């Protein structure tokens, strides 16, 4: 995807005025020399079962047409396409015989600040990884993520040792990785391309969100960069990187493309930040922040009703088993920092194989309790004596 194929203008408003103009650029307005690529499906975006309780709410677009009608989503799509162009993510080629290109689609979301206000609109072009075939366009997929107990220990140490916590984000992290496999992808939906380009496909040169191998490829690339800068990977948690020098220590823990840096060596932290900014497109998010997203509901004072006894009744009213299990999974993850949920979750988790209406009501009670007490959690306070 060279600069001759794709320009860096507003990709949804720049209209080519001749056949030899920029190829593959997404345009909003029709053009006599260009052809509108049809959407691959008309299902739209599924309705949200749960949504965050935030101070500002904006409707998510249900289709690409609806997104392009809103200048905020349109600007987000422009930004995403410019990032893809800048990183030379693909090149347009004829699809080789016997090769089946994977699909792609636009995903729309919003990033919020801790107070619930909107920070920015995000549009991401993702590959439909579920259409990939093992052994043909991907092999290994495993990539480690930060363990919650490691994060808790790190937070406890920083609280006691007065270490600063700095948060960074890698913009379009997966686009920094070259693909080792040969992967072909359909043209992005909504693209305006010349007639001769309609039958072409994108040969991916860089990893793209949605591909099965992308997380593993990105983590391998990031690990290689950290080791080259003198950092050692923790044996018990490969997402934790440490560097000791002159009696001081600097640590970094990464969760996909989000990372937290701490330690007692400010010069090393700054040097590492500069190094990573040269390696990747980094964004400094400032001191580590926390925010919680919970669906609006009528609050209650306890996570479980006093004296409540759950059981499996012979003729109980059944409920959505998948939904129940997904809710329990999220709540059990939240319990790492909310020990007040432990008992209620231990009771409700006994019925994940056959949940009924009474069990779902118990889970909803936990959510209503969280709405009433969103500020609770584990406090990593400073102690005079550190006991590990």
C-alpha positions in Angstrom: 0.0 0.0 0.0 2.4 2.7 -1.2 1.8 6.4 -1.2 1.1 6.1 -4.9 -1.8 3.8 -4.2 -3.2 5.6 -1.2 -3.0 9.3 -0.4 -2.9 10.9 3.1 -5.9 13.2 2.5 -9.3 12.9 4.1 -10.0 9.4 2.7 -13.8 9.8 2.9 -14.1 13.2 1.2 -11.2 13.3 -1.3 -12.8 12.5 -4.6 -10.5 11.4 -7.5 -11.2 13.4 -10.7 -9.6 11.0 -13.2 -9.1 7.3 -13.6 -5.4 7.4 -12.8 -6.1 9.0 -9.4 -5.4 7.5 -6.1 -6.5 3.9 -6.0 -8.3 2.3 -3.1 -9.1 5.5 -1.2 -12.3 5.3 0.7 -14.7 8.1 -0.4 -18.0 9.3 0.8 -19.3 11.0 -2.4 -20.0 9.1 -5.6 -17.6 9.4 -8.5 -18.2 8.6 -12.2 -14.9 6.9 -12.5 -15.2 4.9 -9.3 -17.3 2.0 -8.2 -19.0 1.6 -4.8 -18.1 -1.7 -3.1 -21.2 -3.4 -1.6 -21.3 -4.4 2.0 -20.7 -8.1 2.6 -23.7 -8.4 4.9 -26.7 -6.4 6.2 -26.7 -7.6 9.8 -25.4 -4.4 11.2 -24.0 -4.2 14.8 -25.9 -6.3 17.3 -27.7 -4.4 20.0 -25.9 -4.1 23.3 -27.3 -6.2 26.2 -25.3 -4.1 28.6 -23.9 -0.6 28.3 -21.9 1.6 30.6 -23.5 4.1 33.0 -21.7 7.2 31.8 -22.3 11.0 32.0 -22.4 11.2 28.2 -24.0 8.7 25.9 -23.8 8.6 22.1 -25.5 6.2 19.8 -23.3 3.7 18.1 -23.7 3.5 14.3 -25.5 0.4 13.1 -23.9 0.4 9.6 -21.1 2.1 7.7 -23.6 4.4 6.0 -24.8 5.6 9.4 -21.3 6.1 10.6 -20.3 8.2 7.5 -23.3 10.5 8.1 -21.8 11.5 11.5 -18.7 13.7 11.1 -17.3 12.4 14.4 -17.4 8.8 13.3 -16.3 9.8 9.8 -13.2 11.5 11.3 -12.4 8.4 13.3 -12.6 6.3 10.1 -10.3 8.8 8.4 -7.8 8.5 11.2 -7.8 4.7 11.1 -7.3 4.6 7.3 -4.4 7.1 7.6 -2.7 4.9 10.2 -3.2 1.9 7.8 -1.7 3.9 5.0 1.2 5.2 7.0 2.2 1.7 8.1 1.8 0.2 4.6 -0.5 -2.5 5.9 -1.4 -4.0 2.6 -0.9 -3.9 -1.2 -3.5 -4.5 -3.8 -3.0 -7.6 -5.9 -4.9 -10.2 -7.9 -6.0 -13.0 -5.7 -3.9 -16.1 -6.5 -5.7 -19.2 -7.6 -6.7 -21.4 -4.7 -6.4 -18.6 -2.1 -9.5 -17.5 -0.2 -9.3 -13.9 1.2 -10.5 -13.3 4.7 -13.3 -10.8 5.2 -13.1 -7.5 7.1 -15.5 -5.0 8.7 -15.6 -1.7 10.6 -15.9 -1.7 14.4 -17.1 1.5 16.2 -16.4 2.3 19.8 -15.7 5.2 22.1 -13.0 5.8 24.6 -14.1 7.4 27.9 -12.3 9.4 30.5 -12.5 8.3 34.2 -15.4 10.7 34.8 -17.5 9.1 32.0 -17.0 11.9 29.5 -16.0 11.0 25.9 -12.3 11.1 25.2 -12.5 10.2 21.5 -14.4 8.3 18.9 -12.7 5.2 17.6 -13.3 3.3 14.3 -11.2 0.2 13.6 -10.9 -1.9 10.5 -10.7 -5.5 11.7 -10.2 -8.8 9.8 -12.7 -11.6 10.2 -10.3 -14.0 11.8 -12.9 -16.7 12.1 -12.7 -17.1 8.3 -9.0 -18.1 8.5 -7.8 -21.7 8.1 -5.3 -23.3 10.4 -2.1 -24.3 8.7 -2.8 -22.1 5.7 -2.9 -18.5 6.8 -2.1 -18.9 10.5 -0.5 -21.4 12.9 0.4 -20.4 16.5 -2.0 -18.0 18.2 -1.1 -18.0 22.0 0.0 -14.7 23.5 0.4 -14.2 27.3 -1.4 -11.4 29.2 -0.7 -9.8 32.5 -1.7 -11.9 35.5 -4.0 -10.1 38.0 -2.0 -11.2 41.0 1.2 -9.7 39.4 -0.6 -6.4 38.9 -1.7 -6.4 42.5 1.7 -7.1 43.9 3.2 -4.3 41.7 0.5 -1.8 42.9 1.2 -2.8 46.5 4.9 -2.2 46.1 4.5 1.1 44.4 2.1 2.3 47.1 4.6 1.4 49.8 7.8 2.6 48.1 6.3 5.8 46.7 7.1 4.9 43.1 5.2 6.8 40.4 2.9 4.8 38.0 2.9 5.9 34.4 0.6 4.6 31.8 1.3 4.3 28.1 -0.6 3.1 25.0 0.8 1.9 21.7 -1.4 3.3 18.9 -2.4 0.6 16.4 0.0 -1.9 18.0 -0.6 -4.8 15.7 0.2 -2.6 12.6 3.9 -2.5 13.8 4.3 -6.2 13.1 5.2 -7.8 9.8 3.2 -10.9 8.9 5.2 -14.1 8.3 2.2 -15.9 6.8 0.6 -15.1 3.4 -2.8 -13.6 4.1 -5.2 -12.0 1.6 -8.1 -9.9 2.7 -11.2 -8.4 0.9 -11.2 -4.7 0.2 -12.6 -2.6 3.1 -16.4 -2.3 2.9 -17.5 1.1 1.7 -14.4 1.7 -0.4 -14.5 3.6 -3.7 -12.1 2.0 -6.1 -11.5 2.2 -9.8 -13.2 -0.4 -12.1 -10.0 -2.3 -12.7 -9.4 -2.6 -9.0 -12.8 -4.1 -8.1 -11.6 -7.7 -8.4 -8.3 -7.2 -6.5 -7.7 -8.1 -2.9 -5.4 -6.7 -0.1 -2.3 -8.8 0.4 -1.5 -8.0 4.1 2.1 -7.0 4.8 1.4 -6.1 8.5 -0.6 -7.7 11.2 -4.2 -6.4 11.5 -6.6 -6.5 14.4 -8.9 -9.5 14.1 -6.3 -11.9 12.7 -5.8 -15.0 14.9 -2.0 -14.6 14.9 -1.9 -10.8 15.6 -1.7 -10.9 19.4 1.2 -13.4 19.4 3.0 -11.6 16.6 2.7 -8.2 18.5 3.9 -9.6 21.8 6.9 -11.2 20.1 7.8 -7.9 18.5 7.4 -6.0 21.7 9.5 -8.6 23.7 12.3 -8.4 21.2 12.4 -4.6 21.5 12.4 -4.7 25.4 15.2 -7.3 25.4 17.3 -5.2 23.0 17.1 -2.3 25.5 18.5 -4.4 28.3 15.3 -5.5 30.0 14.8 -9.0 31.5 11.6 -10.9 31.1 10.1 -12.3 34.4 10.1 -16.1 34.3 6.8 -16.4 36.2 5.0 -13.8 34.2 6.3 -13.1 30.7 4.4 -9.7 30.5 6.6 -8.3 33.3 9.9 -6.7 32.3 12.6 -5.6 34.7 15.9 -3.7 34.6 18.3 -3.3 37.5 21.2 -0.9 37.3 23.2 1.1 39.9 21.0 -0.2 42.7 17.8 1.0 41.1 15.0 -0.8 39.4 12.5 -0.1 36.6 9.6 -2.3 35.8 7.1 -2.5 32.9 4.0 -4.6 32.7 2.1 -4.9 29.4 -1.5 -6.0 28.7 -1.8 -6.3 24.9 -1.0 -2.7 23.9 -1.5 -1.0 27.3 1.5 -0.7 29.6 2.3 0.6 33.1 5.8 1.7 34.0 7.1 2.2 37.5 10.4 2.2 39.5 12.8 4.4 41.4 15.0 5.4 38.4 13.4 8.4 36.7 16.3 8.7 34.1 15.8 5.1 33.0 12.0 5.5 32.8 12.5 8.5 30.5 15.1 6.7 28.4 12.8 3.8 28.0 9.9 6.0 27.0 12.0 7.7 24.4 13.3 4.3 23.1 9.8 2.9 22.8 8.5 6.0 21.1 11.2 5.5 18.4 10.2 1.8 18.0 6.4 2.3 18.1 3.8 5.1 17.9 3.3 5.7 21.7 0.8 7.8 23.6 1.6 9.0 27.1 -1.6 8.7 29.2 0.0 10.2 32.3 -0.4 8.8 35.8 -2.3 5.5 36.0 -6.1 6.0 36.2 -9.0 3.9 37.1 -12.6 3.9 36.0 -15.5 1.5 36.2 -18.3 0.8 33.7 -21.6 -0.6 35.1 -25.1 -0.7 33.7 -27.6 1.6 35.3 -30.0 -0.1 37.7 -31.8 0.3 41.0 -29.0 0.0 43.7 -29.1 -2.3 46.7 -27.1 -2.4 49.8 -25.8 -6.0 49.8 -24.5 -8.2 47.0 -26.8 -11.0 48.1 -30.1 -11.1 50.0 -29.8 -12.1 53.6 -30.8 -15.8 54.1 -31.1 -16.4 50.3 -30.8 -20.1 49.5 -30.5 -21.1 45.8 -31.2 -24.5 44.4 -32.0 -26.3 41.2 -35.8 -26.8 41.1 -37.3 -29.6 38.9 -39.5 -27.2 37.0 -37.5 -24.1 37.2 -37.9 -21.3 34.7 -34.8 -21.5 32.5 -32.6 -18.6 31.5 -29.9 -17.9 28.9 -27.0 -20.1 30.0 -24.5 -18.3 27.9 -25.5 -14.9 29.2 -25.3 -16.2 32.8 -21.8 -17.6 32.3 -20.5 -14.5 30.6 -21.8 -12.3 33.5 -20.3 -14.6 36.0 -17.0 -14.5 34.2 -16.9 -10.7 34.3 -17.9 -10.5 37.9 -15.4 -13.2 39.0 -12.6 -11.1 37.3 -13.9 -8.0 39.1 -13.7 -9.9 42.4 -9.9 -9.7 42.3 -10.3 -6.1 43.4 -13.7 -6.4 45.1 -13.4 -9.0 47.9 -16.9 -8.0 49.1 -18.3 -9.9 46.1 -16.6 -13.2 47.0 -19.4 -14.9 48.9 -22.2 -13.9 46.6 -20.2 -15.1 43.6 -19.3 -18.4 45.3 -23.0 -19.1 45.7 -24.1 -18.0 42.2 -21.2 -19.8 40.5 -22.5 -23.2 41.6 -25.3 -23.1 39.1 -23.5 -22.1 35.9 -24.3 -25.5 34.3 -28.1 -25.1 34.7 -29.1 -21.5 35.7 -32.7 -20.6 36.3 -34.5 -17.3 36.8 -33.8 -17.2 40.5 -30.0 -17.6 39.8 -30.1 -14.8 37.2 -31.9 -12.6 39.7 -29.1 -13.3 42.2 -26.5 -12.2 39.7 -28.5 -9.0 38.9 -28.5 -8.3 42.6 -24.7 -8.3 42.5 -24.8 -5.8 39.7 -27.2 -3.5 41.5 -25.0 -3.7 44.6 -22.0 -2.6 42.4 -24.1 0.4 41.2 -24.7 1.4 44.8 -21.0 1.0 45.8 -18.8 1.7 42.8 -15.9 3.2 44.9 -15.0 0.1 46.9 -12.0 -2.0 46.2 -8.6 -3.1 47.5 -6.6 -0.2 48.9 -2.9 -0.5 48.5 -1.9 1.6 51.5 1.6 2.5 52.6 2.8 0.4 55.6 5.8 0.9 57.8 6.8 -2.7 57.3 6.5 -4.5 54.0 5.5 -8.1 54.3 5.5 -10.1 51.1 
